[in-house]
Amino acid sequence: MAKKPERRFVHREVVYDAERWNLFKMFRQKATLLMEALKNFHLDSVVHGSIARGDVNRRSDVDIFILNQPSSFIVETALDKAGISANRRLIVQATPSYAMKAYIEIGENTCVSFPLMKMRKVEKEFYKFGGDATLENLSKNIRVPGVDKRLMLIEPTQNGHRESSVVGREEQIAKQLGISVETVLDRVHALLRRDEVGRTGVFIEKELSTDENFEMALKRLADENPAVRRRLKSV
């Protein structure tokens, strides 16, 4: 069942049991393997979400995001050289105003993604809003604060985490996470709306064939779709 956003003020301490700590360790090892493969080809990345924060569960996703706009050939070569194969490759654009991103799905609940065009500030800060951890953070066993899909701020503690509501405290949360209040308001609006109307479809989701790369597929989409061409020229 999807996690519903918390609209009333809540503040609680959560203590992790041994099973959760073991899951956290397992997921971080998996993320480290992917991020090291990318780092070997000079690609800096972050793991974002619960694996960065620590509040993992059995269904947690291993989401690796490459910070800059790399060549897809370099990304796929880095993974291939590490013996990491892709199940699916997709181009996804959430809305006409959002940047298109490449997604390389690797097994269940695991993917590497990167932007195919310049991102707006709110898109870049999306990752820090949810919590993003670097390879160095992982090597030093550092957890970072971030906001989950319930709109709860997760702050790591020695025994687990402290969680508190975001709604009504957007400016304070923005300062704590070091991002703009516009980004916090944007994410709050998006998650509250999703709770009201349900999850809506993405603007574009295209699976690549085995004989095309991301740049080829992007060019074809831009040739066919004026909205894609406009987004490529913006920012």
N, C-alpha and C positions, 0 to 999 in steps of 0.2 A: 504494500500500500504506500502511496506517495506521502511524503512528509508534508503536513499542512503548516503554513506560516503561522507564527505566534503573534497575535495582535495585542494581547494584554501584556503587562509587565511581568516578567518572570526572571528570577535569579536563583540559581541552584549550583551546588557543587556535585560533581560526578566523579566517583572513584572507579577506576578500571580494575577488573579482575585479571587473573593470569591469562585466561583465554584471549582477552582483548589485547593485552600486551604482546602475546605471541602472534596474533593476527597483524598487529601493527608492524612488528619486526619482519614478518613474512612479506607484507606488501612493500615495505621500504626496500627490502632486498631485491624485489622484482623491479621496482622503480630505478634502483641504483644500477642494475644491469643494463637497462635501456639507456639511461642517461650517460653512463660511461661509454657505451657504444657510440653515442652521438659526440661525446667530448673527444673521442679519439680522432674525429674528423673536424675538430674545432667548432662544434655546434653547441652553444650554450642553451640549456633548457631548464625548466622547472617542473616539478610535480605539483599539481594543485588539488585543492579540496581536502577531504578527510585525511589523506595520507600525509599531507603537509601539516595539518592541525593535530592529528593523533586520534580523533574520534571515529575510528574505523569500525566497520562491521563486516560480516561475511560477504555482503553484496557491494562493498566499496569498489569504485573504479580506479584503475591505475591510469591517470590522465597525464601524459607528458606533453608539455607545450614548448616549442622552440621559439625563443624570444624574438629573433629577427626574421627577416623574410629570406629564407635560404633557397638554394637551388634544390629542387626535388630530387635531382639525380644524386646529389651529395648525401641527402638524407637517406634515400633508399640504399645507396652504396654502403653507408655506415651500418645500417641494420643488417644488410646482407652479409657483410664481412664478419659480423658478430654471430652469424648463424640464426638471425631472427627473421622469420618469414611473415609476410602479411596475408591475412585472410581476405580482406577487402580494402580497396582504396576508393575514397569518396571525396567529392567537392561539396561543401555545405555552405549555404548562405542563409542565415536565420531570417533576415528581412532585407528588403532592397537597400537599406541604409547601412547595413553591417558588412564588414569585410568578408570576402570569401576565404574559407580556410580549407586546407587539405587535411584529411583524416586517414591515417594508416592504421587499420584495425589489426591487432595482434592478439589472437586468442580471445577468450571471453573477458569482457569488462576491462580490456587493456587497449590503449591506443596512443599513437604519437600524432600530434597535430602541429600545424604551422600556418601562418598567414600567407595568402597568395597576393595580397595587395596591402597598401598602407592602412593601418588601423587608427581609428579615432582615439582620443584620450580615454574616453569611457570604456572602450573595448580593451585597451591595454591594462587599465586598472581593474577590469573584471577579475583577473587572476589574483591580484593582491586582495581584492574584496573577499574572495573565498579562501584565501590563504595559499601562498605559493612558496615552495621550498627548493633551494638550489641543491646541486650535488654536494657542495661543501656543507650545507645544513644537514644533509643526510649522513655524511661521513662523520659529523660531530654530534649526531643524534639530537639535533635541535628541532623542536616543533615551533610552529608559528601560529599567531592568532588569525582568525578569519571567520566569515559568516557562512552558516550552512543554509540548506533550502528551507528550514523552518524560520529563517530570519532571526537566528540566535547567534550572537557573538560567542565563539568558542575561544577561550583563553587557556592555554596549557598550564597545568600545575604539576607538582611533583608526583601526585598520586592519580592524576587523571586530567580533568579540566573544569573550569568554571564557565557557565553559560548564562547569558542574559539577553533580554529582548533588544532588538534593533529599532523597531517601529517607535517613533516618537523621540528617538535619541540619535537621529541621523548625523547631526553635526559632531556630536561626541565620538561616534563610531568612526567617522571620516578621519578625525584627528588621531585616534588610536591606531588606525591602520595606515595612516600616512597617504591617504588618497583624497580626491576631491569629494565634496558633499554631493556634487552633481552625479557622480558615479553611484554613491550609496542610494540616492533618491531614485535613480534609474533602475537599480536592481530591486529595490523595495517595490516600486511600481510594477515591474515585470512579474515578480513572484506573487504579489497580491492579486494581480489580474489573472495569472494562471490558476490561482486557487478559486477565483470566481467563475471563470468561463471554461476552465479546463485547458489542457495542453493543446496548443494550436500547431499546425504543420509548419515546417520551415519553407522559406521562399523557394530555395533550390536545393535539391539533394541529387547528385549525379554520381553513380558508380562508374569508375573507369574500367575500360576493357584492358586486357593484358598487354595490348600493343600500343597503348597511349600513355603519355606522361601527364603530370598535372598541368604543365604550361600549355601543352597542346589542347587539353580539354578546356582550360580557361579561355584560350583564344577562340575556340569553337563556340563556347557559350557567349562570349562577348560579341562575336559576329552575328549571333542569332537573337540576342536580347539587348535592347537599348538600355534597360535599367542596369545591366551589368556593365555596359560601356560607360555609363555615367558614373557609376561607383568607382570604376578604375581610374577615372580622371579626377575624382574628388580627394579631399584631405590634403 
